[in-house]
Amino acid sequence: MSDEPTEDYGDLGERRNHRIRVIAWVTIVALILVGGGSTAITLLLG
């Protein structure tokens, strides 16, 4: 019975991790497009 919550939590963790990655990439792309490619790349790469 203790295995079930662990599996549910693991599945939830994977879904949450995937969602965070997607949101992060969308945010990065949006910042580059809105802020101007060269400016954003200069700030990211230093």
mmCIF entry with sequence, helices, sheets and N, C-alpha, C, O atoms, coordinates in Angstrom:
data_MODEL
# 
_entry.id   MODEL 
# 
_entity.id                         1 
_entity.type                       polymer 
_entity.pdbx_number_of_molecules   1 
# 
_entity_poly.entity_id                      1 
_entity_poly.type                           'polypeptide(L)' 
_entity_poly.nstd_linkage                   no 
_entity_poly.nstd_monomer                   no 
_entity_poly.pdbx_seq_one_letter_code       MSDEPTEDYGDLGERRNHRIRVIAWVTIVALILVGGGSTAITLLLG 
_entity_poly.pdbx_seq_one_letter_code_can   MSDEPTEDYGDLGERRNHRIRVIAWVTIVALILVGGGSTAITLLLG 
_entity_poly.pdbx_strand_id                 A 
# 
loop_
_entity_poly_seq.entity_id 
_entity_poly_seq.num 
_entity_poly_seq.mon_id 
_entity_poly_seq.hetero 
1 1  MET n 
1 2  SER n 
1 3  ASP n 
1 4  GLU n 
1 5  PRO n 
1 6  THR n 
1 7  GLU n 
1 8  ASP n 
1 9  TYR n 
1 10 GLY n 
1 11 ASP n 
1 12 LEU n 
1 13 GLY n 
1 14 GLU n 
1 15 ARG n 
1 16 ARG n 
1 17 ASN n 
1 18 HIS n 
1 19 ARG n 
1 20 ILE n 
1 21 ARG n 
1 22 VAL n 
1 23 ILE n 
1 24 ALA n 
1 25 TRP n 
1 26 VAL n 
1 27 THR n 
1 28 ILE n 
1 29 VAL n 
1 30 ALA n 
1 31 LEU n 
1 32 ILE n 
1 33 LEU n 
1 34 VAL n 
1 35 GLY n 
1 36 GLY n 
1 37 GLY n 
1 38 SER n 
1 39 THR n 
1 40 ALA n 
1 41 ILE n 
1 42 THR n 
1 43 LEU n 
1 44 LEU n 
1 45 LEU n 
1 46 GLY n 
# 
_struct_asym.id          A 
_struct_asym.entity_id   1 
# 
loop_
_struct_conf.conf_type_id 
_struct_conf.id 
_struct_conf.pdbx_PDB_helix_id 
_struct_conf.beg_label_comp_id 
_struct_conf.beg_label_asym_id 
_struct_conf.beg_label_seq_id 
_struct_conf.pdbx_beg_PDB_ins_code 
_struct_conf.end_label_comp_id 
_struct_conf.end_label_asym_id 
_struct_conf.end_label_seq_id 
_struct_conf.pdbx_end_PDB_ins_code 
_struct_conf.beg_auth_comp_id 
_struct_conf.beg_auth_asym_id 
_struct_conf.beg_auth_seq_id 
_struct_conf.end_auth_comp_id 
_struct_conf.end_auth_asym_id 
_struct_conf.end_auth_seq_id 
_struct_conf.pdbx_PDB_helix_class 
_struct_conf.details 
_struct_conf.pdbx_PDB_helix_length 
HELX_P HELX_P1 AA1 ASP A 3  ? GLY A 35 ? ASP A 3  GLY A 35 1 ? 33 
HELX_P HELX_P2 AA2 GLY A 37 ? LEU A 45 ? GLY A 37 LEU A 45 1 ? 9  
# 
_struct_conf_type.id          HELX_P 
_struct_conf_type.criteria    ? 
_struct_conf_type.reference   ? 
# 
loop_
_atom_site.group_PDB 
_atom_site.id 
_atom_site.type_symbol 
_atom_site.label_atom_id 
_atom_site.label_alt_id 
_atom_site.label_comp_id 
_atom_site.label_asym_id 
_atom_site.label_entity_id 
_atom_site.label_seq_id 
_atom_site.pdbx_PDB_ins_code 
_atom_site.Cartn_x 
_atom_site.Cartn_y 
_atom_site.Cartn_z 
_atom_site.occupancy 
_atom_site.B_iso_or_equiv 
_atom_site.pdbx_formal_charge 
_atom_site.auth_seq_id 
_atom_site.auth_comp_id 
_atom_site.auth_asym_id 
_atom_site.auth_atom_id 
_atom_site.pdbx_PDB_model_num 
ATOM 1   N N  . MET A 1 1  ? 0.830  -1.202 0.000   1.00 0.00 ? 1  MET A N  1 
ATOM 2   C CA . MET A 1 1  ? 0.000  0.000  0.000   1.00 0.00 ? 1  MET A CA 1 
ATOM 3   C C  . MET A 1 1  ? 0.867  1.255  0.000   1.00 0.00 ? 1  MET A C  1 
ATOM 4   O O  . MET A 1 1  ? 0.464  2.301  -0.510  1.00 0.00 ? 1  MET A O  1 
ATOM 5   N N  . SER A 1 2  ? 2.048  1.140  0.571   1.00 0.00 ? 2  SER A N  1 
ATOM 6   C CA . SER A 1 2  ? 2.935  2.301  0.579   1.00 0.00 ? 2  SER A CA 1 
ATOM 7   C C  . SER A 1 2  ? 3.555  2.536  -0.792  1.00 0.00 ? 2  SER A C  1 
ATOM 8   O O  . SER A 1 2  ? 4.077  3.620  -1.056  1.00 0.00 ? 2  SER A O  1 
ATOM 9   N N  . ASP A 1 3  ? 3.506  1.522  -1.679  1.00 0.00 ? 3  ASP A N  1 
ATOM 10  C CA . ASP A 1 3  ? 4.080  1.671  -3.014  1.00 0.00 ? 3  ASP A CA 1 
ATOM 11  C C  . ASP A 1 3  ? 3.214  2.573  -3.899  1.00 0.00 ? 3  ASP A C  1 
ATOM 12  O O  . ASP A 1 3  ? 3.740  3.287  -4.752  1.00 0.00 ? 3  ASP A O  1 
ATOM 13  N N  . GLU A 1 4  ? 1.913  2.547  -3.707  1.00 0.00 ? 4  GLU A N  1 
ATOM 14  C CA . GLU A 1 4  ? 1.014  3.322  -4.568  1.00 0.00 ? 4  GLU A CA 1 
ATOM 15  C C  . GLU A 1 4  ? 1.269  4.830  -4.508  1.00 0.00 ? 4  GLU A C  1 
ATOM 16  O O  . GLU A 1 4  ? 1.399  5.455  -5.561  1.00 0.00 ? 4  GLU A O  1 
ATOM 17  N N  . PRO A 1 5  ? 1.345  5.439  -3.323  1.00 0.00 ? 5  PRO A N  1 
ATOM 18  C CA . PRO A 1 5  ? 1.617  6.887  -3.273  1.00 0.00 ? 5  PRO A CA 1 
ATOM 19  C C  . PRO A 1 5  ? 2.975  7.230  -3.883  1.00 0.00 ? 5  PRO A C  1 
ATOM 20  O O  . PRO A 1 5  ? 3.136  8.288  -4.491  1.00 0.00 ? 5  PRO A O  1 
ATOM 21  N N  . THR A 1 6  ? 3.945  6.339  -3.722  1.00 0.00 ? 6  THR A N  1 
ATOM 22  C CA . THR A 1 6  ? 5.266  6.589  -4.283  1.00 0.00 ? 6  THR A CA 1 
ATOM 23  C C  . THR A 1 6  ? 5.181  6.643  -5.803  1.00 0.00 ? 6  THR A C  1 
ATOM 24  O O  . THR A 1 6  ? 5.768  7.527  -6.427  1.00 0.00 ? 6  THR A O  1 
ATOM 25  N N  . GLU A 1 7  ? 4.450  5.703  -6.402  1.00 0.00 ? 7  GLU A N  1 
ATOM 26  C CA . GLU A 1 7  ? 4.305  5.683  -7.863  1.00 0.00 ? 7  GLU A CA 1 
ATOM 27  C C  . GLU A 1 7  ? 3.536  6.917  -8.330  1.00 0.00 ? 7  GLU A C  1 
ATOM 28  O O  . GLU A 1 7  ? 3.902  7.534  -9.331  1.00 0.00 ? 7  GLU A O  1 
ATOM 29  N N  . ASP A 1 8  ? 2.476  7.278  -7.614  1.00 0.00 ? 8  ASP A N  1 
ATOM 30  C CA . ASP A 1 8  ? 1.694  8.445  -7.988  1.00 0.00 ? 8  ASP A CA 1 
ATOM 31  C C  . ASP A 1 8  ? 2.558  9.704  -7.901  1.00 0.00 ? 8  ASP A C  1 
ATOM 32  O O  . ASP A 1 8  ? 2.513  10.559 -8.786  1.00 0.00 ? 8  ASP A O  1 
ATOM 33  N N  . TYR A 1 9  ? 3.332  9.808  -6.841  1.00 0.00 ? 9  TYR A N  1 
ATOM 34  C CA . TYR A 1 9  ? 4.190  10.975 -6.673  1.00 0.00 ? 9  TYR A CA 1 
ATOM 35  C C  . TYR A 1 9  ? 5.258  11.019 -7.759  1.00 0.00 ? 9  TYR A C  1 
ATOM 36  O O  . TYR A 1 9  ? 5.575  12.089 -8.278  1.00 0.00 ? 9  TYR A O  1 
ATOM 37  N N  . GLY A 1 10 ? 5.813  9.860  -8.103  1.00 0.00 ? 10 GLY A N  1 
ATOM 38  C CA . GLY A 1 10 ? 6.819  9.793  -9.158  1.00 0.00 ? 10 GLY A CA 1 
ATOM 39  C C  . GLY A 1 10 ? 6.230  10.229 -10.490 1.00 0.00 ? 10 GLY A C  1 
ATOM 40  O O  . GLY A 1 10 ? 6.860  10.987 -11.227 1.00 0.00 ? 10 GLY A O  1 
ATOM 41  N N  . ASP A 1 11 ? 5.038  9.763  -10.804 1.00 0.00 ? 11 ASP A N  1 
ATOM 42  C CA . ASP A 1 11 ? 4.390  10.149 -12.054 1.00 0.00 ? 11 ASP A CA 1 
ATOM 43  C C  . ASP A 1 11 ? 4.096  11.645 -12.056 1.00 0.00 ? 11 ASP A C  1 
ATOM 44  O O  . ASP A 1 11 ? 4.286  12.322 -13.066 1.00 0.00 ? 11 ASP A O  1 
ATOM 45  N N  . LEU A 1 12 ? 3.636  12.148 -10.928 1.00 0.00 ? 12 LEU A N  1 
ATOM 46  C CA . LEU A 1 12 ? 3.337  13.574 -10.824 1.00 0.00 ? 12 LEU A CA 1 
ATOM 47  C C  . LEU A 1 12 ? 4.615  14.389 -10.980 1.00 0.00 ? 12 LEU A C  1 
ATOM 48  O O  . LEU A 1 12 ? 4.609  15.440 -11.620 1.00 0.00 ? 12 LEU A O  1 
ATOM 49  N N  . GLY A 1 13 ? 5.709  13.908 -10.396 1.00 0.00 ? 13 GLY A N  1 
ATOM 50  C CA . GLY A 1 13 ? 6.981  14.602 -10.512 1.00 0.00 ? 13 GLY A CA 1 
ATOM 51  C C  . GLY A 1 13 ? 7.451  14.665 -11.949 1.00 0.00 ? 13 GLY A C  1 
ATOM 52  O O  . GLY A 1 13 ? 7.963  15.694 -12.389 1.00 0.00 ? 13 GLY A O  1 
ATOM 53  N N  . GLU A 1 14 ? 7.284  13.570 -12.693 1.00 0.00 ? 14 GLU A N  1 
ATOM 54  C CA . GLU A 1 14 ? 7.699  13.556 -14.095 1.00 0.00 ? 14 GLU A CA 1 
ATOM 55  C C  . GLU A 1 14 ? 6.862  14.525 -14.921 1.00 0.00 ? 14 GLU A C  1 
ATOM 56  O O  . GLU A 1 14 ? 7.396  15.269 -15.744 1.00 0.00 ? 14 GLU A O  1 
ATOM 57  N N  . ARG A 1 15 ? 5.558  14.516 -14.699 1.00 0.00 ? 15 ARG A N  1 
ATOM 58  C CA . ARG A 1 15 ? 4.687  15.425 -15.445 1.00 0.00 ? 15 ARG A CA 1 
ATOM 59  C C  . ARG A 1 15 ? 5.020  16.876 -15.121 1.00 0.00 ? 15 ARG A C  1 
ATOM 60  O O  . ARG A 1 15 ? 5.061  17.726 -16.011 1.00 0.00 ? 15 ARG A O  1 
ATOM 61  N N  . ARG A 1 16 ? 5.260  17.155 -13.832 1.00 0.00 ? 16 ARG A N  1 
ATOM 62  C CA . ARG A 1 16 ? 5.572  18.521 -13.423 1.00 0.00 ? 16 ARG A CA 1 
ATOM 63  C C  . ARG A 1 16 ? 6.904  18.954 -14.021 1.00 0.00 ? 16 ARG A C  1 
ATOM 64  O O  . ARG A 1 16 ? 7.041  20.085 -14.488 1.00 0.00 ? 16 ARG A O  1 
ATOM 65  N N  . ASN A 1 17 ? 7.878  18.063 -14.008 1.00 0.00 ? 17 ASN A N  1 
ATOM 66  C CA . ASN A 1 17 ? 9.195  18.373 -14.565 1.00 0.00 ? 17 ASN A CA 1 
ATOM 67  C C  . ASN A 1 17 ? 9.087  18.674 -16.052 1.00 0.00 ? 17 ASN A C  1 
ATOM 68  O O  . ASN A 1 17 ? 9.701  19.622 -16.540 1.00 0.00 ? 17 ASN A O  1 
ATOM 69  N N  . HIS A 1 18 ? 8.310  17.874 -16.775 1.00 0.00 ? 18 HIS A N  1 
ATOM 70  C CA . HIS A 1 18 ? 8.127  18.090 -18.213 1.00 0.00 ? 18 HIS A CA 1 
ATOM 71  C C  . HIS A 1 18 ? 7.453  19.435 -18.463 1.00 0.00 ? 18 HIS A C  1 
ATOM 72  O O  . HIS A 1 18 ? 7.845  20.178 -19.363 1.00 0.00 ? 18 HIS A O  1 
ATOM 73  N N  . ARG A 1 19 ? 6.433  19.742 -17.657 1.00 0.00 ? 19 ARG A N  1 
ATOM 74  C CA . ARG A 1 19 ? 5.708  21.001 -17.827 1.00 0.00 ? 19 ARG A CA 1 
ATOM 75  C C  . ARG A 1 19 ? 6.628  22.191 -17.559 1.00 0.00 ? 19 ARG A C  1 
ATOM 76  O O  . ARG A 1 19 ? 6.581  23.189 -18.278 1.00 0.00 ? 19 ARG A O  1 
ATOM 77  N N  . ILE A 1 20 ? 7.458  22.087 -16.534 1.00 0.00 ? 20 ILE A N  1 
ATOM 78  C CA . ILE A 1 20 ? 8.382  23.181 -16.216 1.00 0.00 ? 20 ILE A CA 1 
ATOM 79  C C  . ILE A 1 20 ? 9.362  23.395 -17.360 1.00 0.00 ? 20 ILE A C  1 
ATOM 80  O O  . ILE A 1 20 ? 9.670  24.536 -17.703 1.00 0.00 ? 20 ILE A O  1 
ATOM 81  N N  . ARG A 1 21 ? 9.860  22.301 -17.962 1.00 0.00 ? 21 ARG A N  1 
ATOM 82  C CA . ARG A 1 21 ? 10.784 22.431 -19.090 1.00 0.00 ? 21 ARG A CA 1 
ATOM 83  C C  . ARG A 1 21 ? 10.121 23.133 -20.265 1.00 0.00 ? 21 ARG A C  1 
ATOM 84  O O  . ARG A 1 21 ? 10.715 24.020 -20.879 1.00 0.00 ? 21 ARG A O  1 
ATOM 85  N N  . VAL A 1 22 ? 8.882  22.734 -20.581 1.00 0.00 ? 22 VAL A N  1 
ATOM 86  C CA . VAL A 1 22 ? 8.174  23.343 -21.712 1.00 0.00 ? 22 VAL A CA 1 
ATOM 87  C C  . VAL A 1 22 ? 7.964  24.832 -21.463 1.00 0.00 ? 22 VAL A C  1 
ATOM 88  O O  . VAL A 1 22 ? 8.204  25.653 -22.348 1.00 0.00 ? 22 VAL A O  1 
ATOM 89  N N  . ILE A 1 23 ? 7.515  25.179 -20.258 1.00 0.00 ? 23 ILE A N  1 
ATOM 90  C CA . ILE A 1 23 ? 7.282  26.585 -19.927 1.00 0.00 ? 23 ILE A CA 1 
ATOM 91  C C  . ILE A 1 23 ? 8.583  27.375 -19.994 1.00 0.00 ? 23 ILE A C  1 
ATOM 92  O O  . ILE A 1 23 ? 8.599  28.509 -20.472 1.00 0.00 ? 23 ILE A O  1 
ATOM 93  N N  . ALA A 1 24 ? 9.671  26.780 -19.518 1.00 0.00 ? 24 ALA A N  1 
ATOM 94  C CA . ALA A 1 24 ? 10.965 27.463 -19.535 1.00 0.00 ? 24 ALA A CA 1 
ATOM 95  C C  . ALA A 1 24 ? 11.407 27.758 -20.964 1.00 0.00 ? 24 ALA A C  1 
ATOM 96  O O  . ALA A 1 24 ? 11.835 28.872 -21.266 1.00 0.00 ? 24 ALA A O  1 
ATOM 97  N N  . TRP A 1 25 ? 11.303 26.752 -21.851 1.00 0.00 ? 25 TRP A N  1 
ATOM 98  C CA . TRP A 1 25 ? 11.718 26.961 -23.243 1.00 0.00 ? 25 TRP A CA 1 
ATOM 99  C C  . TRP A 1 25 ? 10.838 27.991 -23.943 1.00 0.00 ? 25 TRP A C  1 
ATOM 100 O O  . TRP A 1 25 ? 11.339 28.832 -24.688 1.00 0.00 ? 25 TRP A O  1 
ATOM 101 N N  . VAL A 1 26 ? 9.527  27.929 -23.706 1.00 0.00 ? 26 VAL A N  1 
ATOM 102 C CA . VAL A 1 26 ? 8.621  28.909 -24.320 1.00 0.00 ? 26 VAL A CA 1 
ATOM 103 C C  . VAL A 1 26 ? 8.960  30.312 -23.839 1.00 0.00 ? 26 VAL A C  1 
ATOM 104 O O  . VAL A 1 26 ? 8.948  31.261 -24.622 1.00 0.00 ? 26 VAL A O  1 
ATOM 105 N N  . THR A 1 27 ? 9.263  30.444 -22.545 1.00 0.00 ? 27 THR A N  1 
ATOM 106 C CA . THR A 1 27 ? 9.617  31.751 -21.991 1.00 0.00 ? 27 THR A CA 1 
ATOM 107 C C  . THR A 1 27 ? 10.898 32.281 -22.611 1.00 0.00 ? 27 THR A C  1 
ATOM 108 O O  . THR A 1 27 ? 10.977 33.455 -22.972 1.00 0.00 ? 27 THR A O  1 
ATOM 109 N N  . ILE A 1 28 ? 11.910 31.416 -22.737 1.00 0.00 ? 28 ILE A N  1 
ATOM 110 C CA . ILE A 1 28 ? 13.188 31.831 -23.323 1.00 0.00 ? 28 ILE A CA 1 
ATOM 111 C C  . ILE A 1 28 ? 12.990 32.292 -24.764 1.00 0.00 ? 28 ILE A C  1 
ATOM 112 O O  . ILE A 1 28 ? 13.494 33.343 -25.160 1.00 0.00 ? 28 ILE A O  1 
ATOM 113 N N  . VAL A 1 29 ? 12.249 31.499 -25.548 1.00 0.00 ? 29 VAL A N  1 
ATOM 114 C CA . VAL A 1 29 ? 12.009 31.857 -26.951 1.00 0.00 ? 29 VAL A CA 1 
ATOM 115 C C  . VAL A 1 29 ? 11.234 33.170 -27.034 1.00 0.00 ? 29 VAL A C  1 
ATOM 116 O O  . VAL A 1 29 ? 11.543 34.021 -27.869 1.00 0.00 ? 29 VAL A O  1 
ATOM 117 N N  . ALA A 1 30 ? 10.234 33.337 -26.178 1.00 0.00 ? 30 ALA A N  1 
ATOM 118 C CA . ALA A 1 30 ? 9.440  34.564 -26.190 1.00 0.00 ? 30 ALA A CA 1 
ATOM 119 C C  . ALA A 1 30 ? 10.307 35.779 -25.852 1.00 0.00 ? 30 ALA A C  1 
ATOM 120 O O  . ALA A 1 30 ? 10.176 36.830 -26.480 1.00 0.00 ? 30 ALA A O  1 
ATOM 121 N N  . LEU A 1 31 ? 11.184 35.639 -24.870 1.00 0.00 ? 31 LEU A N  1 
ATOM 122 C CA . LEU A 1 31 ? 12.061 36.753 -24.502 1.00 0.00 ? 31 LEU A CA 1 
ATOM 123 C C  . LEU A 1 31 ? 12.985 37.117 -25.657 1.00 0.00 ? 31 LEU A C  1 
ATOM 124 O O  . LEU A 1 31 ? 13.224 38.296 -25.919 1.00 0.00 ? 31 LEU A O  1 
ATOM 125 N N  . ILE A 1 32 ? 13.504 36.104 -26.347 1.00 0.00 ? 32 ILE A N  1 
ATOM 126 C CA . ILE A 1 32 ? 14.402 36.371 -27.478 1.00 0.00 ? 32 ILE A CA 1 
ATOM 127 C C  . ILE A 1 32 ? 13.640 37.084 -28.597 1.00 0.00 ? 32 ILE A C  1 
ATOM 128 O O  . ILE A 1 32 ? 14.145 38.045 -29.178 1.00 0.00 ? 32 ILE A O  1 
ATOM 129 N N  . LEU A 1 33 ? 12.430 36.618 -28.898 1.00 0.00 ? 33 LEU A N  1 
ATOM 130 C CA . LEU A 1 33 ? 11.664 37.221 -29.990 1.00 0.00 ? 33 LEU A CA 1 
ATOM 131 C C  . LEU A 1 33 ? 11.224 38.638 -29.641 1.00 0.00 ? 33 LEU A C  1 
ATOM 132 O O  . LEU A 1 33 ? 11.295 39.534 -30.482 1.00 0.00 ? 33 LEU A O  1 
ATOM 133 N N  . VAL A 1 34 ? 10.772 38.846 -28.405 1.00 0.00 ? 34 VAL A N  1 
ATOM 134 C CA . VAL A 1 34 ? 10.257 40.160 -28.011 1.00 0.00 ? 34 VAL A CA 1 
ATOM 135 C C  . VAL A 1 34 ? 11.394 41.146 -27.769 1.00 0.00 ? 34 VAL A C  1 
ATOM 136 O O  . VAL A 1 34 ? 11.326 42.295 -28.205 1.00 0.00 ? 34 VAL A O  1 
ATOM 137 N N  . GLY A 1 35 ? 12.431 40.701 -27.080 1.00 0.00 ? 35 GLY A N  1 
ATOM 138 C CA . GLY A 1 35 ? 13.516 41.603 -26.706 1.00 0.00 ? 35 GLY A CA 1 
ATOM 139 C C  . GLY A 1 35 ? 14.520 41.843 -27.810 1.00 0.00 ? 35 GLY A C  1 
ATOM 140 O O  . GLY A 1 35 ? 15.411 42.679 -27.662 1.00 0.00 ? 35 GLY A O  1 
ATOM 141 N N  . GLY A 1 36 ? 14.396 41.137 -28.897 1.00 0.00 ? 36 GLY A N  1 
ATOM 142 C CA . GLY A 1 36 ? 15.382 41.277 -29.976 1.00 0.00 ? 36 GLY A CA 1 
ATOM 143 C C  . GLY A 1 36 ? 16.437 40.197 -29.828 1.00 0.00 ? 36 GLY A C  1 
ATOM 144 O O  . GLY A 1 36 ? 17.009 40.023 -28.752 1.00 0.00 ? 36 GLY A O  1 
ATOM 145 N N  . GLY A 1 37 ? 16.693 39.474 -30.903 1.00 0.00 ? 37 GLY A N  1 
ATOM 146 C CA . GLY A 1 37 ? 17.603 38.337 -30.846 1.00 0.00 ? 37 GLY A CA 1 
ATOM 147 C C  . GLY A 1 37 ? 18.994 38.699 -30.372 1.00 0.00 ? 37 GLY A C  1 
ATOM 148 O O  . GLY A 1 37 ? 19.532 38.044 -29.480 1.00 0.00 ? 37 GLY A O  1 
ATOM 149 N N  . SER A 1 38 ? 19.587 39.731 -30.953 1.00 0.00 ? 38 SER A N  1 
ATOM 150 C CA . SER A 1 38 ? 20.978 40.068 -30.615 1.00 0.00 ? 38 SER A CA 1 
ATOM 151 C C  . SER A 1 38 ? 21.101 40.528 -29.165 1.00 0.00 ? 38 SER A C  1 
ATOM 152 O O  . SER A 1 38 ? 22.061 40.171 -28.482 1.00 0.00 ? 38 SER A O  1 
ATOM 153 N N  . THR A 1 39 ? 20.145 41.311 -28.694 1.00 0.00 ? 39 THR A N  1 
ATOM 154 C CA . THR A 1 39 ? 20.205 41.802 -27.313 1.00 0.00 ? 39 THR A CA 1 
ATOM 155 C C  . THR A 1 39 ? 20.083 40.643 -26.331 1.00 0.00 ? 39 THR A C  1 
ATOM 156 O O  . THR A 1 39 ? 20.858 40.550 -25.379 1.00 0.00 ? 39 THR A O  1 
ATOM 157 N N  . ALA A 1 40 ? 19.113 39.761 -26.559 1.00 0.00 ? 40 ALA A N  1 
ATOM 158 C CA . ALA A 1 40 ? 18.905 38.636 -25.652 1.00 0.00 ? 40 ALA A CA 1 
ATOM 159 C C  . ALA A 1 40 ? 20.107 37.697 -25.656 1.00 0.00 ? 40 ALA A C  1 
ATOM 160 O O  . ALA A 1 40 ? 20.542 37.238 -24.600 1.00 0.00 ? 40 ALA A O  1 
ATOM 161 N N  . ILE A 1 41 ? 20.642 37.414 -26.837 1.00 0.00 ? 41 ILE A N  1 
ATOM 162 C CA . ILE A 1 41 ? 21.792 36.520 -26.928 1.00 0.00 ? 41 ILE A CA 1 
ATOM 163 C C  . ILE A 1 41 ? 23.005 37.144 -26.230 1.00 0.00 ? 41 ILE A C  1 
ATOM 164 O O  . ILE A 1 41 ? 23.766 36.447 -25.559 1.00 0.00 ? 41 ILE A O  1 
ATOM 165 N N  . THR A 1 42 ? 23.177 38.444 -26.390 1.00 0.00 ? 42 THR A N  1 
ATOM 166 C CA . THR A 1 42 ? 24.294 39.134 -25.726 1.00 0.00 ? 42 THR A CA 1 
ATOM 167 C C  . THR A 1 42 ? 24.162 39.037 -24.213 1.00 0.00 ? 42 THR A C  1 
ATOM 168 O O  . THR A 1 42 ? 25.149 38.809 -23.513 1.00 0.00 ? 42 THR A O  1 
ATOM 169 N N  . LEU A 1 43 ? 22.942 39.209 -23.708 1.00 0.00 ? 43 LEU A N  1 
ATOM 170 C CA . LEU A 1 43 ? 22.724 39.126 -22.269 1.00 0.00 ? 43 LEU A CA 1 
ATOM 171 C C  . LEU A 1 43 ? 22.922 37.700 -21.758 1.00 0.00 ? 43 LEU A C  1 
ATOM 172 O O  . LEU A 1 43 ? 23.496 37.498 -20.688 1.00 0.00 ? 43 LEU A O  1 
ATOM 173 N N  . LEU A 1 44 ? 22.446 36.707 -22.522 1.00 0.00 ? 44 LEU A N  1 
ATOM 174 C CA . LEU A 1 44 ? 22.562 35.318 -22.093 1.00 0.00 ? 44 LEU A CA 1 
ATOM 175 C C  . LEU A 1 44 ? 24.004 34.839 -22.122 1.00 0.00 ? 44 LEU A C  1 
ATOM 176 O O  . LEU A 1 44 ? 24.452 34.159 -21.199 1.00 0.00 ? 44 LEU A O  1 
ATOM 177 N N  . LEU A 1 45 ? 24.731 35.187 -23.172 1.00 0.00 ? 45 LEU A N  1 
ATOM 178 C CA . LEU A 1 45 ? 26.102 34.704 -23.323 1.00 0.00 ? 45 LEU A CA 1 
ATOM 179 C C  . LEU A 1 45 ? 27.125 35.596 -22.616 1.00 0.00 ? 45 LEU A C  1 
ATOM 180 O O  . LEU A 1 45 ? 28.275 35.202 -22.422 1.00 0.00 ? 45 LEU A O  1 
ATOM 181 N N  . GLY A 1 46 ? 26.704 36.773 -22.242 1.00 0.00 ? 46 GLY A N  1 
ATOM 182 C CA . GLY A 1 46 ? 27.614 37.673 -21.545 1.00 0.00 ? 46 GLY A CA 1 
ATOM 183 C C  . GLY A 1 46 ? 28.573 38.324 -22.496 1.00 0.00 ? 46 GLY A C  1 
ATOM 184 O O  . GLY A 1 46 ? 29.415 39.118 -22.076 1.00 0.00 ? 46 GLY A O  1 
# 
